[in-house]
Amino acid sequence: MNTQTKQDEKTEERKNRFSGESIMLTKEESIIHDRIFINELAATLEDKEPGKSAGDSKLWDKVRADLDYFREHNADAYMVLLD
């Protein structure tokens, strides 16, 4: 009997932007993964605003929190996609 719920099914493929290596994620994990890169881009742009320095954006805290999620809940995906 399959005890995996639909939410736990790994149906979403993501690739490492540098190596091209891929891994399957759950829908929830794919949202968190995508959010890392959206927030990384927004934080980088915010840090380039006049009077700002690299790392000033509060969005970096969100990026770190989402990276921590993968370190804790799916270390394999972290190693393939984010390390």
Backbone as a printed PyTorch tensor [residue, N CA C, xyz], in Angstrom:
tensor([[[  0.8420,  -1.1970,   0.0000],
         [  0.0000,   0.0000,   0.0000],
         [  0.8780,   1.2490,   0.0000]],

        [[  0.5650,   2.1710,  -0.8530],
         [  1.3230,   3.4090,  -0.9530],
         [  0.8160,   4.3960,   0.0960]],

        [[  1.6870,   4.7320,   1.0400],
         [  1.2920,   5.6630,   2.1000],
         [  1.6710,   7.0960,   1.7650]],

        [[  2.3000,   7.2960,   0.6190],
         [  2.6920,   8.6260,   0.2000],
         [  1.4590,   9.4140,  -0.2370]],

        [[  1.3430,  10.6440,   0.2350],
         [  0.2320,  11.4910,  -0.1850],
         [  0.6140,  12.2020,  -1.4720]],

        [[ -0.3730,  12.7630,  -2.1520],
         [ -0.1160,  13.5180,  -3.3850],
         [  0.9060,  14.6270,  -3.1380]],

        [[  0.8140,  15.2720,  -1.9760],
         [  1.7060,  16.3720,  -1.6410],
         [  3.1620,  15.8940,  -1.5410]],

        [[  3.3740,  14.6330,  -1.2070],
         [  4.7180,  14.0890,  -1.0490],
         [  5.2970,  13.5420,  -2.3460]],

        [[  4.5160,  13.4820,  -3.3930],
         [  4.9980,  12.9290,  -4.6560],
         [  6.0070,  13.8710,  -5.2980]],

        [[  7.0890,  13.3060,  -5.7420],
         [  8.1390,  14.0980,  -6.3850],
         [  7.8320,  14.1670,  -7.8810]],

        [[  7.1550,  15.2330,  -8.2550],
         [  6.6730,  15.3860,  -9.6280],
         [  7.3220,  16.5590, -10.3540]],

        [[  8.1300,  17.3370,  -9.6550],
         [  8.6870,  18.5710, -10.2080],
         [ 10.1980,  18.4370, -10.3770]],

        [[ 10.6800,  18.5730, -11.6140],
         [ 12.1170,  18.4850, -11.8560],
         [ 12.7430,  19.8700, -11.7680]],

        [[ 13.8840,  19.9420, -11.0940],
         [ 14.6770,  21.1680, -11.0550],
         [ 16.1180,  20.8070, -11.3840]],

        [[ 16.8010,  21.7370, -12.0520],
         [ 18.1890,  21.5180, -12.4650],
         [ 19.1050,  22.5430, -11.8140]],

        [[ 20.3190,  22.0980, -11.5240],
         [ 21.3480,  22.9970, -11.0310],
         [ 21.7190,  23.9330, -12.1700]],

        [[ 21.7100,  25.2250, -11.9190],
         [ 21.9390,  26.2140, -12.9750],
         [ 23.3680,  26.1990, -13.5030]],

        [[ 24.2900,  25.5880, -12.7730],
         [ 25.6780,  25.5420, -13.2140],
         [ 26.0500,  24.1830, -13.8070]],

        [[ 25.6810,  23.1120, -13.1100],
         [ 26.0970,  21.7750, -13.5450],
         [ 25.0980,  21.1090, -14.4840]],

        [[ 23.8460,  21.5450, -14.4230],
         [ 22.8010,  20.9110, -15.2160],
         [ 22.2490,  19.6400, -14.5920]],

        [[ 22.8340,  19.2030, -13.4690],
         [ 22.3430,  18.0040, -12.7810],
         [ 20.9270,  18.2740, -12.2720]],

        [[ 20.0630,  17.2690, -12.3810],
         [ 18.6660,  17.4740, -11.9920],
         [ 18.2660,  16.5260, -10.8710]],

        [[ 17.1630,  16.8990, -10.2310],
         [ 16.5810,  16.0960,  -9.1580],
         [ 15.0820,  16.3790,  -9.1330]],

        [[ 14.3250,  15.4030,  -8.7040],
         [ 12.8720,  15.5630,  -8.6000],
         [ 12.5130,  16.0710,  -7.2050]],

        [[ 11.5760,  17.0090,  -7.1680],
         [ 11.1060,  17.6120,  -5.9220],
         [  9.5990,  17.4590,  -5.8130]],

        [[  9.1040,  17.6010,  -4.5790],
         [  7.6620,  17.6820,  -4.3900],
         [  7.2060,  19.0690,  -4.8490]],

        [[  5.9210,  19.2450,  -4.9930],
         [  5.3690,  20.5490,  -5.3800],
         [  5.8050,  21.6160,  -4.3720]],

        [[  5.6870,  21.2980,  -3.0810],
         [  6.0760,  22.2410,  -2.0240],
         [  7.5640,  22.5920,  -2.1330]],

        [[  8.4090,  21.5860,  -2.3220],
         [  9.8430,  21.8360,  -2.4410],
         [ 10.1650,  22.6780,  -3.6690]],

        [[  9.4470,  22.4400,  -4.7680],
         [  9.7120,  23.2160,  -5.9780],
         [  9.3680,  24.6920,  -5.7710]],

        [[  8.3270,  24.9610,  -5.0090],
         [  7.9530,  26.3470,  -4.7030],
         [  9.0440,  27.0040,  -3.8590]],

        [[  9.5290,  26.2840,  -2.8490],
         [ 10.5950,  26.8110,  -1.9930],
         [ 11.8640,  27.0270,  -2.8120]],

        [[ 12.2000,  26.0700,  -3.6610],
         [ 13.3850,  26.1900,  -4.5200],
         [ 13.2860,  27.4350,  -5.4020]],

        [[ 12.1730,  27.6010,  -6.0730],
         [ 11.9990,  28.7490,  -6.9690],
         [ 12.0490,  30.0640,  -6.1960]],

        [[ 11.4860,  30.0600,  -5.0100],
         [ 11.4690,  31.2600,  -4.1670],
         [ 12.8950,  31.6790,  -3.7860]],

        [[ 13.7890,  30.7100,  -3.5940],
         [ 15.1820,  31.0370,  -3.2820],
         [ 15.7500,  31.9410,  -4.3690]],

        [[ 15.5350,  31.5650,  -5.6260],
         [ 16.1320,  32.3220,  -6.7270],
         [ 15.4140,  33.6330,  -6.9860]],

        [[ 14.1210,  33.6730,  -6.7720],
         [ 13.3670,  34.9300,  -6.9000],
         [ 13.8500,  35.9200,  -5.8480]],

        [[ 13.9670,  35.4600,  -4.5960],
         [ 14.4180,  36.3510,  -3.5270],
         [ 15.8830,  36.7280,  -3.6830]],

        [[ 16.6960,  35.8000,  -4.1940],
         [ 18.1050,  36.1070,  -4.4270],
         [ 18.2390,  37.2380,  -5.4520]],

        [[ 17.4860,  37.1530,  -6.5350],
         [ 17.5190,  38.1990,  -7.5540],
         [ 17.0380,  39.5350,  -6.9850]],

        [[ 15.9100,  39.4990,  -6.2880],
         [ 15.3540,  40.7390,  -5.7260],
         [ 16.3100,  41.3510,  -4.7040]],

        [[ 16.9360,  40.5270,  -3.8720],
         [ 17.8810,  41.0210,  -2.8720],
         [ 19.1050,  41.6320,  -3.5390]],

        [[ 19.5960,  40.9840,  -4.5750],
         [ 20.7540,  41.4910,  -5.2960],
         [ 20.4460,  42.8490,  -5.9170]],

        [[ 19.2820,  42.9740,  -6.5260],
         [ 18.8840,  44.2550,  -7.1120],
         [ 18.7140,  45.3250,  -6.0340]],

        [[ 18.1060,  44.9510,  -4.9150],
         [ 17.9060,  45.9020,  -3.8210],
         [ 19.2530,  46.3790,  -3.2690]],

        [[ 20.2140,  45.4680,  -3.1530],
         [ 21.5320,  45.8200,  -2.6280],
         [ 22.2850,  46.7740,  -3.5460]],

        [[ 21.8850,  46.8600,  -4.8240],
         [ 22.5390,  47.7550,  -5.7820],
         [ 21.9440,  49.1580,  -5.7760]],

        [[ 20.8690,  49.3640,  -5.0020],
         [ 20.2540,  50.6850,  -4.9310],
         [ 21.2190,  51.6660,  -4.2600]],

        [[ 21.1110,  52.9360,  -4.6040],
         [ 21.9940,  53.9360,  -3.9880],
         [ 21.9230,  53.8880,  -2.4610]],

        [[ 23.0720,  53.9320,  -1.8350],
         [ 23.1390,  53.9320,  -0.3770],
         [ 23.0770,  52.5530,   0.2480]],

        [[ 22.9380,  51.5220,  -0.5530],
         [ 22.8700,  50.1460,  -0.0360],
         [ 24.1940,  49.4460,  -0.2890]],

        [[ 24.4500,  48.4380,   0.5170],
         [ 25.6450,  47.6030,   0.3540],
         [ 25.2170,  46.1670,   0.1560]],

        [[ 26.1230,  45.3630,  -0.3680],
         [ 25.8460,  43.9380,  -0.5510],
         [ 25.4700,  43.3230,   0.7900]],

        [[ 24.3640,  42.6040,   0.8020],
         [ 23.9010,  41.9480,   2.0240],
         [ 22.9310,  42.7660,   2.8610]],

        [[ 22.6350,  43.9850,   2.4380],
         [ 21.7200,  44.8380,   3.2090],
         [ 20.2580,  44.3860,   3.1390]],

        [[ 19.8730,  43.8020,   2.0280],
         [ 18.4670,  43.4470,   1.8310],
         [ 17.9850,  42.4380,   2.8670]],

        [[ 16.8050,  42.6750,   3.3850],
         [ 16.1780,  41.7420,   4.3350],
         [ 15.7800,  40.4380,   3.6410]],

        [[ 15.7100,  40.4610,   2.3080],
         [ 15.3470,  39.2480,   1.5680],
         [ 16.3990,  38.1540,   1.7190]],

        [[ 17.6400,  38.5220,   2.0510],
         [ 18.6740,  37.4940,   2.2640],
         [ 18.2930,  36.5670,   3.4090]],

        [[ 17.5760,  37.0930,   4.4080],
         [ 17.1070,  36.2400,   5.5160],
         [ 16.1510,  35.1710,   4.9970]],

        [[ 15.3010,  35.5380,   4.0330],
         [ 14.3700,  34.5730,   3.4450],
         [ 15.1230,  33.5360,   2.6240]],

        [[ 16.1320,  33.9810,   1.8850],
         [ 16.9520,  33.0460,   1.1050],
         [ 17.6060,  32.0390,   2.0500]],

        [[ 18.2090,  32.5300,   3.1260],
         [ 18.8730,  31.6330,   4.0900],
         [ 17.8870,  30.6680,   4.7340]],

        [[ 16.6980,  31.1450,   5.0690],
         [ 15.6860,  30.2770,   5.6830],
         [ 15.2720,  29.1580,   4.7270]],

        [[ 15.1080,  29.4790,   3.4630],
         [ 14.7250,  28.4570,   2.4820],
         [ 15.8780,  27.4840,   2.2160]],

        [[ 17.1130,  27.9730,   2.2150],
         [ 18.2570,  27.0680,   2.1010],
         [ 18.3080,  26.1210,   3.3030]],

        [[ 18.0480,  26.6720,   4.4800],
         [ 18.0210,  25.8420,   5.6960],
         [ 16.9480,  24.7680,   5.6120]],

        [[ 15.7960,  25.1000,   4.9940],
         [ 14.7380,  24.0990,   4.8190],
         [ 15.3010,  22.8880,   4.0780]],

        [[ 15.9900,  23.1360,   2.9770],
         [ 16.5330,  22.0170,   2.2000],
         [ 17.6140,  21.2710,   2.9660]],

        [[ 18.4590,  21.9910,   3.6880],
         [ 19.4940,  21.3130,   4.4730],
         [ 18.8670,  20.3520,   5.4730]],

        [[ 17.7540,  20.7530,   6.0590],
         [ 17.0990,  19.9430,   7.0940],
         [ 16.1870,  18.8640,   6.5190]],

        [[ 15.4320,  19.1760,   5.4670],
         [ 14.3790,  18.2820,   4.9960],
         [ 14.7030,  17.4800,   3.7350]],

        [[ 15.6660,  17.9660,   2.9310],
         [ 16.0190,  17.2340,   1.7190],
         [ 17.4750,  17.5530,   1.3590]],

        [[ 18.3780,  16.9630,   2.1340],
         [ 19.8080,  17.2370,   1.9690],
         [ 20.2910,  16.8270,   0.5790]],

        [[ 19.7200,  15.7690,   0.0050],
         [ 20.1240,  15.3360,  -1.3460],
         [ 19.8410,  16.4460,  -2.3610]],

        [[ 18.6620,  17.0210,  -2.2870],
         [ 18.3110,  18.1020,  -3.2090],
         [ 19.2070,  19.3120,  -2.9670]],

        [[ 19.4960,  19.6060,  -1.7180],
         [ 20.3890,  20.7120,  -1.4050],
         [ 21.7400,  20.5180,  -2.0710]],

        [[ 22.2950,  19.3080,  -1.9300],
         [ 23.6180,  19.0270,  -2.4950],
         [ 23.6180,  19.1180,  -4.0240]],

        [[ 22.5510,  18.6800,  -4.6630],
         [ 22.4720,  18.7000,  -6.1190],
         [ 22.1880,  20.1160,  -6.6450]],

        [[ 21.2720,  20.8080,  -6.0150],
         [ 20.7700,  22.0560,  -6.5810],
         [ 21.3840,  23.3270,  -6.0060]],

        [[ 21.7730,  23.2880,  -4.7540],
         [ 22.0410,  24.5570,  -4.0600],
         [ 23.4310,  24.6860,  -3.4530]],

        [[ 24.1670,  23.5960,  -3.3700],
         [ 25.4720,  23.6540,  -2.7150],
         [ 26.5390,  24.1530,  -3.6480]]])
